[in-house]
Amino acid sequence: MVFWSYFMRQKPILITLFIANLLGTIYGYIWYGSQLAESKWYFWPFIPDSPTATFFLIIAIAAIYFKKHLGLFECLAFITLIKYGVWAVFMNTFVMIHYEQLVPMAIMLMTSHGIMAIQAIMFYPLFKIKPWHIIVTMIWVFHNDVIDYVYHQYPVYSMLSQYESHIGYFAFWLSIISFLLLIYLQKTIKSHSNYLT
């Protein structure tokens, strides 16, 4: 764990991951462009879930590069990278099962979003997350779930709208599991234990 934290703090690593996530974030917001154009402005912060997750991460990476910590953004990044990364992998797998064929766009999205979830685990040893960061992140994430599945602002993609209620239920439990994973890591990784007091 000490070696991994040292490795991830190296500036070339941080710069590379910052640039990769910045480019992915820009692409993600462009991908949501048509949906944003058709939605009311007050829903905009909650529509592009995945690029917002990577946006949180690039803020966290920038702070770490300058030997600072923005714990709230670190917590937001961890939870949303896990949640929306895993969500997209499952949804795109479902799309291919539904159509009974390999869909190149789905495979690309599965790969990129799977990397999102992996990055959350990669960066966790560097994060300094306090209990109030988790509480604020819970408010953001569950509020986002309501916006997505009560106000129907979830990502418009393929035939997923046919299964909105089932996907909303899955998303709710994915939120719970993401927070349980974070709490487990907070309690078991000793390097972070002092942030729980």
C-alpha positions as CSV (number, residue, x, y, z in Angstrom):
1,M,0.0,0.0,0.0
2,V,2.9,2.4,0.8
3,F,4.6,1.6,-2.5
4,W,1.3,2.1,-4.4
5,S,0.7,5.5,-2.8
6,Y,4.2,6.5,-3.6
7,F,3.8,5.3,-7.2
8,M,0.5,7.1,-7.7
9,R,2.0,10.4,-6.4
10,Q,4.7,10.6,-9.0
11,K,4.1,13.7,-11.1
12,P,4.4,11.9,-14.6
13,I,1.7,9.5,-13.5
14,L,-0.6,12.3,-12.2
15,I,-0.1,14.4,-15.3
16,T,-0.8,11.4,-17.6
17,L,-4.0,10.5,-15.7
18,F,-5.1,14.2,-15.5
19,I,-4.8,14.6,-19.3
20,A,-6.5,11.3,-20.0
21,N,-9.4,12.1,-17.7
22,L,-9.7,15.7,-19.0
23,L,-10.0,14.4,-22.6
24,G,-12.5,11.8,-21.5
25,T,-14.5,14.5,-19.6
26,I,-14.6,16.8,-22.6
27,Y,-15.7,13.9,-24.8
28,G,-18.4,12.9,-22.3
29,Y,-19.9,16.3,-22.1
30,I,-20.0,16.5,-25.9
31,W,-21.7,13.1,-26.0
32,Y,-24.4,14.4,-23.7
33,G,-24.8,17.6,-25.8
34,S,-28.1,16.7,-27.6
35,Q,-29.7,15.5,-24.3
36,L,-28.6,18.7,-22.5
37,A,-30.0,20.8,-25.4
38,E,-33.4,19.2,-25.0
39,S,-33.5,19.4,-21.1
40,K,-34.3,22.3,-18.8
41,W,-31.2,24.1,-17.5
42,Y,-31.7,23.3,-13.9
43,F,-31.3,19.6,-14.7
44,W,-28.0,20.1,-16.5
45,P,-25.7,19.4,-13.5
46,F,-27.3,16.0,-13.0
47,I,-27.6,14.7,-16.5
48,P,-24.0,14.0,-17.7
49,D,-23.2,11.5,-14.8
50,S,-20.0,9.9,-16.1
51,P,-18.2,13.0,-17.3
52,T,-19.1,14.8,-14.0
53,A,-17.5,11.8,-12.2
54,T,-14.3,12.2,-14.1
55,F,-14.5,16.0,-13.6
56,F,-14.5,15.4,-9.9
57,L,-11.4,13.2,-10.3
58,I,-9.4,15.7,-12.4
59,I,-10.0,18.3,-9.6
60,A,-8.8,15.8,-7.0
61,I,-5.7,14.9,-9.2
62,A,-4.8,18.6,-9.6
63,A,-4.9,19.1,-5.9
64,I,-2.8,16.0,-5.2
65,Y,-0.3,17.2,-7.8
66,F,0.2,20.4,-5.8
67,K,0.4,18.3,-2.6
68,K,-3.1,19.4,-1.4
69,H,-6.3,17.5,-0.7
70,L,-9.9,18.4,-1.5
71,G,-11.5,15.7,0.4
72,L,-15.1,16.4,-0.8
73,F,-14.1,16.1,-4.4
74,E,-12.1,13.0,-3.6
75,C,-15.2,11.4,-2.0
76,L,-17.4,12.5,-4.9
77,A,-14.9,11.1,-7.4
78,F,-14.6,7.8,-5.6
79,I,-18.3,7.2,-5.3
80,T,-19.4,8.4,-8.7
81,L,-16.5,6.7,-10.6
82,I,-17.5,3.4,-9.0
83,K,-21.3,3.9,-9.4
84,Y,-21.4,5.2,-13.0
85,G,-18.5,3.1,-14.1
86,V,-20.1,-0.1,-13.0
87,W,-23.6,1.1,-14.1
88,A,-22.4,1.7,-17.7
89,V,-20.6,-1.7,-17.9
90,F,-23.9,-3.4,-16.9
91,M,-26.1,-1.3,-19.1
92,N,-24.0,-1.8,-22.2
93,T,-23.7,-5.5,-21.5
94,F,-27.5,-5.5,-21.3
95,V,-27.8,-3.6,-24.6
96,M,-25.7,-6.3,-26.4
97,I,-27.7,-9.1,-24.8
98,H,-30.9,-7.4,-25.9
99,Y,-29.8,-7.1,-29.5
100,E,-27.9,-10.4,-29.4
101,Q,-24.9,-8.9,-31.1
102,L,-21.6,-7.1,-30.4
103,V,-22.2,-3.4,-30.5
104,P,-18.9,-1.4,-31.1
105,M,-20.2,1.7,-29.2
106,A,-21.2,-0.5,-26.3
107,I,-17.8,-2.2,-26.1
108,M,-16.1,1.2,-26.2
109,L,-18.3,2.5,-23.4
110,M,-17.8,-0.6,-21.3
111,T,-14.1,-0.3,-21.6
112,S,-13.9,3.4,-20.8
113,H,-16.4,3.2,-17.9
114,G,-14.7,0.1,-16.5
115,I,-11.5,2.1,-16.3
116,M,-13.4,4.8,-14.4
117,A,-14.3,2.3,-11.7
118,I,-10.7,0.9,-11.6
119,Q,-9.3,4.4,-11.2
120,A,-11.5,4.9,-8.1
121,I,-9.6,2.0,-6.4
122,M,-6.3,3.1,-7.8
123,F,-6.6,6.6,-6.3
124,Y,-8.2,5.7,-3.0
125,P,-5.0,5.3,-1.1
126,L,-4.2,8.9,-1.9
127,F,-7.5,10.3,-0.8
128,K,-8.2,11.9,2.6
129,I,-11.9,11.5,3.1
130,K,-13.7,12.6,6.3
131,P,-17.2,11.6,7.5
132,W,-18.8,14.9,6.4
133,H,-17.5,14.4,2.9
134,I,-19.4,11.1,2.8
135,I,-22.6,12.8,4.1
136,V,-22.5,15.5,1.5
137,T,-21.7,13.0,-1.3
138,M,-24.7,10.9,-0.2
139,I,-26.9,13.9,-0.6
140,W,-25.5,14.6,-4.1
141,V,-25.7,11.0,-5.3
142,F,-29.2,10.2,-4.0
143,H,-30.5,13.5,-5.2
144,N,-29.0,12.7,-8.6
145,D,-30.8,9.3,-8.5
146,V,-34.1,11.1,-7.9
147,I,-33.4,13.5,-10.8
148,D,-32.5,10.6,-13.0
149,Y,-35.4,8.2,-12.3
150,V,-38.2,10.4,-10.9
151,Y,-37.7,13.3,-13.3
152,H,-36.5,11.0,-16.1
153,Q,-33.2,12.6,-16.7
154,Y,-31.1,9.4,-16.8
155,P,-28.8,8.9,-19.8
156,V,-30.7,8.5,-23.1
157,Y,-29.1,5.5,-24.7
158,S,-30.4,2.8,-27.0
159,M,-33.5,1.0,-25.7
160,L,-32.8,1.5,-22.0
161,S,-35.9,3.7,-21.5
162,Q,-38.1,0.6,-21.8
163,Y,-36.7,-0.6,-18.6
164,E,-36.5,2.6,-16.6
165,S,-38.0,1.4,-13.4
166,H,-35.8,-1.7,-13.2
167,I,-32.7,0.4,-14.1
168,G,-33.6,2.9,-11.4
169,Y,-33.9,0.1,-8.8
170,F,-30.5,-1.2,-9.9
171,A,-29.0,2.3,-9.7
172,F,-30.3,2.8,-6.2
173,W,-28.6,-0.3,-4.9
174,L,-25.5,0.5,-6.8
175,S,-25.4,3.7,-4.9
176,I,-25.7,1.8,-1.6
177,I,-23.0,-0.7,-2.6
178,S,-20.6,2.1,-3.6
179,F,-21.0,3.8,-0.2
180,L,-20.7,0.5,1.7
181,L,-17.4,-0.1,-0.2
182,L,-16.1,3.3,0.8
183,I,-17.0,2.8,4.4
184,Y,-15.4,-0.6,4.4
185,L,-12.2,0.8,3.0
186,Q,-12.3,3.7,5.5
187,K,-12.5,1.3,8.4
188,T,-10.0,-1.3,7.2
189,I,-7.2,0.6,5.6
190,K,-5.1,1.9,8.5
191,S,-3.6,4.8,6.6
192,H,-7.0,6.4,6.5
193,S,-8.2,5.5,10.0
194,N,-7.3,8.9,11.5
195,Y,-9.9,10.6,9.2
196,L,-12.7,8.7,10.9
197,T,-12.2,10.3,14.3
